[in-house]
Amino acid sequence: MSLTLAIDTSHHVAVGIARDAQPIARVVVENTRAHAESLMPSIIAACEQAGVTVQDIEQIAVGMGPGPFTGLRVGIATAWTLAHTAGITPHGVCSLDVVAREWADNGAPEEFVVVADARRKELYWARYSADGTRLGDPQVSAPEKLPELPVAGAVPAAFADQVRLTDGAPVALDPGVLAARRDALAPAGDEPYYLRPADATVPGKPKSALPRLRPRR
């Protein structure tokens, strides 16, 4: 028996557990600004739903984005900490790949695009073939720059007139799929897909308020 915990905070807090590649628990908190407060309670709730404990987990899969810096690093840091405590190696994946994998497993078109909300009037997106293979690196852009292909993923309401979700396409990342299909998802390594610099930056050297003195001649 193998138990896999899945964590993704690229958008919402999403936690899943699979036993022998079968999803047995899902917890999603649809709040994009409460990752730090919601993640561990969600992990505990998923374990209770599955009838297991955190100590029973044997594998960990974690979404590496793309996503906003603050929320994304909460999930990644938590996954790495739990994995280190358990003496296992976490399996990081591109979060968009999880949505693509679900559609591919259920009959995706020949080529398609998976999108996610990037805020700032932009979308994260990546292009895929029918078998769920990503065709290039994830991108961030205005919605009008998307390829003219079928679309899956979480399309923000503000873009509903510009980006139309294809009938039958997954509408969000399913943490149960992330847990169950861990071994079918390409590893993303240790570097998150931030795609943009963090909003918070280290301030530069403060300017002096003193008048500049001219040297004597």
N, C-alpha and C positions, 0 to 999 in steps of 0.2 A: 504494500500500500504506500502510495506517495501523496503527500499533501503539499500543495503549492499555494502560497499567498501572493496575491497580485495587488499592487498599489499604483494608482495614477492620480496625480494632482495637476495635470496640465491644464485642466479647466475646473471641473468640480472635484470634490474628494470622492474617489471611486475605489472600493476595496472588494476583492473577490477571493474566494477559496475554491480550489478544485481538488478532488480526490481521484487519483488515477485518470487524469485528463477529463473528468466530468465535473462541471460546476456544481457546487453544493451550497454556496452562500454568496450573496451580493449585498453590498451596502453602498448607497450613493447619497451624498449630501449636496444638494443643489444650491450651494452658496459659494460664490467665487472669491469671497473675502474672509473665509473662516477656516482655511486649511490647517493652520497650526492648532486651533482649538478642537477641530473635528476629526483629525486623522486617527489618533490613537483610540479615542472612543469608538470610531468606526471599525477599526481593526478588532477590537475586543468584541464589538457587537457581531461582526462577521464570524468570529470564532465561536461565539455562543450559538449563533444560528446553525453553524456546521456541527456543533457538539464536540469541538476540539479546543485546545489551548494554544497560545502562541508558541509554547515550548514544543508542541507537536509538529510545527511547520518544518518541512524538509527542503523546500525550494522557495525562492522569492523571485518574482518578476516585477519590474518597475518601469513605468513609462518615463522616458527621458525627454518628453516634449516632442515638438515645440510647444512652448507655453510661456506665460509671464514669469519673470525671474523669481519673484517672492514665493508664489504658490508652488512652482515646480520644485524649487530646492527643498521645500518641506517634505515632499514625498520621497525625493531621492535621498536626503539625509536620513530619514526614518528607515527606509529600506536598507541602506548601507549599515546603519547602527544595529538593526535587528539581525542582519546577516552576519555581521562581525561577532555579535554576542553568541549566535548559534554555530559559528565556525563554518559557515557556508558562503558561497560566492553568489551575489545577486546577479540576475540576468536583466540587463537594461535593454529596452527596445524603444523604437520610435513609436510614439503614441498613435500617430496616424496609421501606422502599420496594423494596429489592432483592429481598427474599423475596416481596413482593407481586407484583412484576413477573414473577418466575419462574412463580408460580402462574397469573397472568393469561395468560401466554403458552401455558400448557398446560391451559386450561379451568377457571378458578376459579368458585366459586359466585357467586350474584348479589351477596351481601355477605359479607365475612369479616373476621377479625381476625388480625393478625400480632403475635406476642409474642416477647419476649426476656427473659432473666434479668436482673433489676435488683438481685438480692441483697436483704438485709434483709427477706426474706419477701414481696417485691413483684415485679411484672412491669412491664416497659416494653411498651406496646402501642399500636396504631393501627388504625383501622377503614378498610376499603377497599371499593370497588365492583368488579364483575367484571372491568373493564378495567384494574385496578391503580391507579386514582385514589384517593389518600388522602382520606378524609372527615373532615377536622379535624386538629388538631395531635396529635403523639404524647403519650401520657399515661404516668404511673407510678402504680400502685395495687396494692392487695391483689388476689389472683386472683379472689376472689368478686365483685369489681366489674366484671369483664369483661362486655361485651355477650354475650348468648346467641346466638352466631353460630359458623359453622365456624372452626376455628383452624389457623393455620400457624405455623411458627417453632420455636425451641428451647425446649421446655417443660422446666423443671428437674424432675428426678426427684421432688423433694419435693412437686410440685404435680400429679403424674400422676393422682391420684384426683379432683382438683378441675377440672383443665383437660385435656380429652382432645383430642389432635391428630387432625385429620380425615384419614381415609384418602386417600392420594394427595397430601397437602399437602407442600410443602417443609419440611424439618426444621431447616434452618440457612441462613445467608447463603452463597451460592455466589459466590466472588470472580470466577469466570469469567463469571457473569451480569453482575456489576457492570462488568467490563471490556467485555463484548460489547454490553451494552444501555445504555451510558453515555448516548447521545443520547436514549434513551426515558425516562430518569429525570429527574424535575423537579429543577432546581437548588435547593440548600438555602442558598445564600449562604455567608457566612464565619463564621457563629455556630454552634458545636456545640450539639447537643441534650443538654445535661447534665441538665436537668430537676430536679436536686437540687444543693445546694451541695457543694463538695468536703469530704471528711472532714478534711483538714488545713486549718486556718485560722490566720490571723495572731494571735498571742496579744495579749491586751489589756494595758493598762498595769499593771505589777506593783504589788501592794499593799505599802505600807510596813510593815515589821515594828516600827517605832518606836512607842512609846506616844503617843497624841494628848494634847498639853498643853492644859490649860484656861487661858484668858486670865485674868490677874489683874484683880480688881475694885478 
